[in-house]
Amino acid sequence: MLIDFLERSVFIIIVLIRLTINSEAQVKADQPVRIMFYNAENFFDTFDDTLRDDNDFLPGGLMRWNLTRYTNKISSVYRTIVAAGEWEPPAIVAFCEIENRKVLEDLTNRTYLSKYNYGIIHEESPDPRGIDVCLIYRKDLVKVVDYKYWIPDIRGKGEFSSRSVLYTEFVTHGDTIHLIVNHWPSRRGGVLAREDSRLDIADMVRNRADSVYKTHSSGAKILIVGDFNCTPDDREIQRLLLTCQGCNELIDLSAAMAMDGSGTYRYQGNWEMIDQVIANEALLKPLVGLSTGEKLVKVFNPGFLLVKDPIYPGYQPYSTYRGYKYQGGFSDHLPVLIDLVEK
């Protein structure tokens, strides 16, 4: 454990030194635009929100969440972001499991990220626990044109009570990208748990993505990321990918990694690719401008984000909690990284 700790510390120090050296450097025109998606695992502040069920993550709550643990969490998420950016922090970091805007303000203002002038997009969702989908973006690299939060129309099925989906239109490197960030309902209780809700959201995302494609011309570049709480071969993802000839074709760029045994979340010793990246053909095969592809998408899995699995052979994400026991790690999910490069 001491060796693991020292290795993590050395790695983080090297990354911070590199960032310090390059903090004033101009971003090269040919440098990839890096986008990161991260399920930050219950990133709560320490204050009681009377409108949400956040009682477990209060100083007197079940998880004994306090200022020290919250400060450590900020540091952990920050270190993950700067390491993922290598020489430069990512242009966009999309999150899920963020309680509120204050958490993002503390992350971007009380850490070294303050040097990069990150803007924030966040709105409260209908989720009962108050964990939201949101993002931060570097204002020197990204211009936000528009953003909206979507919820599916489920008339006749009761009130929608999960995370809304974040749609953002932004311009970078002179090109327009349409980013859709998701956190679909959990499978806790079994694979079929809340499958209908995930299918409703899949239908909504598919329809809205097609609408964006048609409204913004047939060349609209669409990138869909998130924690889908299902794998690339599950019914919900296949429903999202359904297409027709001449339509807005969507390709799951995480499917090949999943087939090779990679994943972002480990359950009973098996890696699952539930944090995924999906792009449309216009982004994969553009005539000009930015593009991406399978080789430009990866799971970010450096050693400091992993810890030996105490039950099954191998390693698992070094999470903040293991069950109800505080470990002081990073997250129970690994981040995914997407690079956009000039065609």
C-alpha positions as CSV (number, residue, x, y, z in Angstrom):
1,M,0.0,0.0,0.0
2,L,2.9,2.4,0.8
3,I,4.4,1.7,-2.6
4,D,1.1,2.3,-4.3
5,F,0.7,5.6,-2.5
6,L,4.2,6.8,-3.4
7,E,3.6,5.9,-7.1
8,R,0.4,7.8,-7.1
9,S,2.0,10.8,-5.4
10,V,5.0,10.9,-7.8
11,F,2.6,10.6,-10.8
12,I,0.5,13.5,-9.6
13,I,3.5,15.7,-8.8
14,I,4.9,15.2,-12.3
15,V,1.5,16.1,-13.8
16,L,1.3,19.3,-11.7
17,I,4.8,20.3,-12.6
18,R,4.0,19.9,-16.3
19,L,0.8,22.0,-15.9
20,T,2.7,24.7,-14.1
21,I,5.3,24.9,-16.8
22,N,2.6,25.2,-19.5
23,S,0.0,27.2,-17.7
24,E,0.8,30.4,-19.7
25,A,1.4,28.6,-23.0
26,Q,-0.8,29.3,-26.0
27,V,-2.9,26.4,-27.2
28,K,-1.7,25.2,-30.6
29,A,-4.2,25.3,-33.4
30,D,-3.5,21.7,-34.2
31,Q,-3.8,20.4,-30.6
32,P,-6.7,18.0,-30.1
33,V,-9.8,19.2,-28.4
34,R,-10.1,16.9,-25.4
35,I,-13.5,16.1,-23.8
36,M,-13.8,14.2,-20.6
37,F,-16.8,12.5,-19.1
38,Y,-16.7,11.5,-15.5
39,N,-19.2,9.9,-13.1
40,A,-17.8,11.6,-9.9
41,E,-19.6,9.2,-7.5
42,N,-21.8,11.1,-5.1
43,F,-20.1,14.5,-5.3
44,F,-22.2,16.2,-2.5
45,D,-21.4,19.3,-0.5
46,T,-22.0,19.2,3.3
47,F,-25.1,21.4,3.4
48,D,-28.7,20.1,3.8
49,D,-30.9,20.7,0.7
50,T,-34.4,20.6,2.1
51,L,-35.8,19.9,-1.4
52,R,-33.6,16.8,-2.0
53,D,-32.9,13.6,-0.2
54,D,-29.2,14.3,0.6
55,N,-29.4,13.2,4.2
56,D,-26.9,10.4,3.9
57,F,-24.3,12.8,2.7
58,L,-24.4,15.2,5.7
59,P,-22.1,15.3,8.7
60,G,-24.6,13.5,10.8
61,G,-25.8,11.2,8.0
62,L,-25.2,7.6,7.2
63,M,-22.0,8.2,5.2
64,R,-20.6,10.7,7.8
65,W,-19.9,13.2,5.0
66,N,-18.0,16.2,6.4
67,L,-15.8,19.1,5.4
68,T,-12.6,17.1,5.4
69,R,-14.0,14.4,3.2
70,Y,-15.6,17.0,0.9
71,T,-12.3,18.9,0.6
72,N,-10.5,15.6,-0.2
73,K,-13.2,14.8,-2.8
74,I,-12.6,18.2,-4.5
75,S,-8.8,17.5,-4.6
76,S,-9.4,14.0,-6.0
77,V,-11.6,15.1,-8.8
78,Y,-9.3,18.0,-9.6
79,R,-6.2,15.7,-9.8
80,T,-8.1,13.4,-12.1
81,I,-8.9,16.2,-14.4
82,V,-5.4,17.6,-14.7
83,A,-3.9,14.2,-15.1
84,A,-6.4,13.4,-17.9
85,G,-5.5,16.6,-19.7
86,E,-1.8,15.7,-19.7
87,W,-0.2,19.0,-20.9
88,E,-3.5,20.9,-20.8
89,P,-6.7,20.4,-18.8
90,P,-9.5,19.2,-21.0
91,A,-11.5,21.8,-23.0
92,I,-14.8,20.3,-21.6
93,V,-15.4,18.1,-18.6
94,A,-18.9,16.6,-18.4
95,F,-20.0,15.1,-15.1
96,C,-22.8,13.2,-13.5
97,E,-23.5,12.7,-9.8
98,I,-22.9,16.3,-9.0
99,E,-25.2,17.7,-6.3
100,N,-25.3,21.4,-7.2
101,R,-23.6,24.4,-8.8
102,K,-21.6,25.1,-5.6
103,V,-19.7,21.9,-5.9
104,L,-18.6,22.9,-9.4
105,E,-17.7,26.4,-8.2
106,D,-15.6,25.0,-5.4
107,L,-13.9,22.6,-7.9
108,T,-13.1,25.4,-10.4
109,N,-12.3,28.2,-8.0
110,R,-10.5,26.5,-5.1
111,T,-8.1,24.4,-7.1
112,Y,-5.4,25.0,-9.8
113,L,-8.3,24.9,-12.3
114,S,-8.9,28.5,-11.4
115,K,-6.1,29.4,-13.8
116,Y,-8.1,28.1,-16.7
117,N,-11.2,30.2,-16.3
118,Y,-13.7,27.3,-16.6
119,G,-17.4,28.2,-17.2
120,I,-20.2,26.2,-15.7
121,I,-23.4,24.7,-17.1
122,H,-25.6,23.3,-14.4
123,E,-29.3,23.1,-13.6
124,E,-31.2,21.1,-11.0
125,S,-32.7,17.9,-12.2
126,P,-35.9,16.0,-11.0
127,D,-33.7,13.3,-9.4
128,P,-34.9,12.8,-5.8
129,R,-31.3,12.7,-4.4
130,G,-30.4,15.8,-6.3
131,I,-27.5,14.4,-8.3
132,D,-27.2,16.2,-11.7
133,V,-25.7,16.1,-15.1
134,C,-23.6,19.1,-15.9
135,L,-20.3,20.3,-17.4
136,I,-17.5,22.8,-17.1
137,Y,-15.7,24.3,-20.2
138,R,-12.6,26.4,-20.8
139,K,-13.7,29.8,-22.1
140,D,-10.4,30.2,-24.0
141,L,-11.1,27.1,-26.1
142,V,-14.9,26.8,-26.2
143,K,-17.8,29.2,-27.0
144,V,-21.2,27.9,-25.8
145,V,-23.9,28.8,-28.3
146,D,-26.8,27.2,-26.6
147,Y,-27.7,24.6,-24.0
148,K,-30.9,22.9,-22.8
149,Y,-32.0,20.3,-20.4
150,W,-34.3,17.6,-21.7
151,I,-36.7,15.2,-20.0
152,P,-38.8,12.6,-21.8
153,D,-42.5,12.9,-22.3
154,I,-43.9,10.1,-20.2
155,R,-47.5,11.2,-20.0
156,G,-49.6,8.4,-18.5
157,K,-46.6,6.9,-16.7
158,G,-46.4,9.2,-13.7
159,E,-43.9,11.9,-12.9
160,F,-40.4,11.7,-14.3
161,S,-37.9,11.4,-11.4
162,S,-34.5,10.8,-12.8
163,R,-31.6,12.9,-14.2
164,S,-32.4,15.2,-17.1
165,V,-30.2,15.0,-20.2
166,L,-27.9,18.0,-21.0
167,Y,-27.6,19.2,-24.6
168,T,-25.0,21.8,-25.4
169,E,-24.1,23.4,-28.8
170,F,-20.6,24.8,-28.8
171,V,-18.0,26.1,-31.1
172,T,-14.3,25.2,-30.9
173,H,-11.5,25.5,-33.5
174,G,-14.0,27.1,-35.8
175,D,-16.3,24.1,-35.8
176,T,-19.7,23.5,-34.2
177,I,-20.3,20.4,-32.1
178,H,-23.5,19.2,-30.5
179,L,-22.8,17.4,-27.2
180,I,-25.4,15.3,-25.3
181,V,-24.6,14.3,-21.8
182,N,-26.5,11.4,-20.0
183,H,-27.0,9.7,-16.7
184,W,-29.6,7.0,-17.2
185,P,-31.5,5.3,-14.3
186,S,-29.6,2.7,-12.3
187,R,-29.9,-1.0,-12.7
188,R,-29.7,-1.4,-9.0
189,G,-31.9,-4.3,-8.1
190,G,-31.2,-6.2,-11.4
191,V,-30.5,-5.7,-15.1
192,L,-34.2,-5.1,-15.8
193,A,-34.6,-2.5,-13.0
194,R,-36.0,0.7,-14.5
195,E,-35.4,-0.6,-18.0
196,D,-38.6,1.1,-19.2
197,S,-37.3,4.4,-18.0
198,R,-34.0,3.9,-19.8
199,L,-35.9,3.0,-23.0
200,D,-38.0,6.2,-22.7
201,I,-34.8,8.3,-22.4
202,A,-33.1,6.4,-25.2
203,D,-36.1,7.2,-27.5
204,M,-36.0,10.8,-26.4
205,V,-32.3,11.2,-27.1
206,R,-32.6,9.5,-30.4
207,N,-35.5,11.8,-31.5
208,R,-33.8,14.9,-30.2
209,A,-30.5,14.0,-31.9
210,D,-32.3,13.5,-35.2
211,S,-34.0,16.8,-34.8
212,V,-30.7,18.6,-34.1
213,Y,-29.3,16.9,-37.2
214,K,-32.1,18.0,-39.4
215,T,-32.4,21.5,-37.9
216,H,-28.7,22.3,-38.1
217,S,-28.2,20.8,-41.6
218,S,-27.2,17.3,-42.5
219,G,-23.6,18.0,-41.5
220,A,-24.4,18.6,-37.8
221,K,-21.7,16.8,-35.7
222,I,-23.2,15.0,-32.7
223,L,-21.4,13.5,-29.7
224,I,-23.3,11.6,-27.1
225,V,-21.6,10.6,-23.8
226,G,-22.6,9.5,-20.4
227,D,-23.2,6.8,-17.8
228,F,-25.9,4.8,-19.5
229,N,-26.2,2.1,-16.8
230,C,-26.2,-0.5,-19.5
231,T,-23.6,-1.9,-21.8
232,P,-23.2,-1.5,-25.6
233,D,-25.0,-4.7,-26.4
234,D,-28.0,-4.0,-24.1
235,R,-31.4,-3.3,-25.5
236,E,-31.5,0.3,-24.5
237,I,-28.3,1.2,-26.4
238,Q,-29.4,-0.8,-29.4
239,R,-32.6,1.2,-29.4
240,L,-30.7,4.4,-29.3
241,L,-28.5,3.3,-32.3
242,L,-31.5,2.2,-34.5
243,T,-31.4,4.1,-37.8
244,C,-32.7,4.0,-41.3
245,Q,-31.0,4.5,-44.6
246,G,-30.2,8.2,-45.1
247,C,-30.8,9.0,-41.5
248,N,-28.6,10.4,-38.8
249,E,-26.5,7.3,-38.2
250,L,-25.1,6.8,-34.7
251,I,-22.0,4.7,-33.9
252,D,-21.1,3.4,-30.4
253,L,-17.3,4.0,-30.2
254,S,-17.1,2.1,-26.9
255,A,-18.4,-1.2,-28.3
256,A,-15.0,-2.4,-29.5
257,M,-13.3,-1.6,-26.2
258,A,-16.1,-3.5,-24.4
259,M,-15.5,-6.5,-26.6
260,D,-11.8,-6.4,-25.7
261,G,-12.7,-6.6,-22.0
262,S,-12.3,-3.0,-21.1
263,G,-14.7,-1.1,-18.9
264,T,-15.3,1.9,-16.7
265,Y,-17.1,0.1,-13.8
266,R,-16.3,-3.2,-12.1
267,Y,-19.1,-5.5,-10.8
268,Q,-18.4,-8.8,-9.1
269,G,-14.9,-8.9,-10.7
270,N,-16.1,-8.1,-14.2
271,W,-15.5,-4.9,-16.1
272,E,-18.5,-3.3,-17.6
273,M,-18.5,-0.5,-20.3
274,I,-21.4,1.5,-18.9
275,D,-19.8,4.9,-19.5
276,Q,-19.9,5.2,-23.3
277,V,-19.2,7.5,-26.2
278,I,-21.5,7.6,-29.3
279,A,-20.9,9.8,-32.3
280,N,-22.8,10.3,-35.5
281,E,-21.4,9.7,-39.0
282,A,-21.0,13.5,-39.6
283,L,-18.5,13.6,-36.8
284,L,-16.7,10.4,-37.7
285,K,-16.4,11.1,-41.5
286,P,-16.6,14.9,-42.0
287,L,-15.4,16.6,-45.2
288,V,-13.7,19.3,-43.2
289,G,-13.3,20.4,-39.6
290,L,-13.2,18.3,-36.4
291,S,-13.6,14.6,-36.3
292,T,-13.1,11.7,-33.9
293,G,-13.0,7.9,-34.1
294,E,-12.5,4.7,-32.1
295,K,-8.7,5.3,-31.8
296,L,-9.4,8.8,-30.3
297,V,-11.6,7.4,-27.5
298,K,-10.2,5.7,-24.4
299,V,-10.9,4.8,-20.8
300,F,-8.6,6.8,-18.5
301,N,-7.2,4.2,-16.2
302,P,-3.8,5.3,-14.7
303,G,-2.6,3.4,-11.6
304,F,-3.6,6.1,-9.1
305,L,-7.3,5.6,-10.0
306,L,-7.2,1.9,-9.3
307,V,-6.9,-0.3,-6.2
308,K,-6.6,-4.0,-5.7
309,D,-10.0,-5.8,-5.6
310,P,-10.2,-7.3,-2.1
311,I,-12.5,-10.1,-3.3
312,Y,-11.8,-10.9,-7.0
313,P,-8.5,-11.1,-8.8
314,G,-7.3,-7.8,-10.4
315,Y,-8.0,-4.2,-9.8
316,Q,-11.1,-2.0,-9.5
317,P,-11.7,1.8,-9.5
318,Y,-10.4,3.4,-6.3
319,S,-13.8,4.7,-5.1
320,T,-14.6,7.2,-2.4
321,Y,-16.7,4.6,-0.5
322,R,-16.8,0.8,-0.6
323,G,-20.3,0.1,0.5
324,Y,-20.7,2.3,3.6
325,K,-17.0,2.3,4.4
326,Y,-15.0,5.5,3.5
327,Q,-11.9,4.8,1.5
328,G,-11.0,8.3,0.4
329,G,-10.5,7.3,-3.2
330,F,-11.6,9.0,-6.4
331,S,-14.7,7.4,-7.9
332,D,-16.3,4.0,-8.5
333,H,-16.2,4.8,-12.2
334,L,-13.2,5.5,-14.5
335,P,-13.5,8.5,-16.8
336,V,-13.6,8.4,-20.6
337,L,-11.7,10.7,-22.9
338,I,-12.6,11.8,-26.4
339,D,-10.2,13.8,-28.6
340,L,-11.5,15.8,-31.5
341,V,-8.9,16.4,-34.2
342,E,-8.7,18.5,-37.4
343,K,-9.7,16.5,-40.5
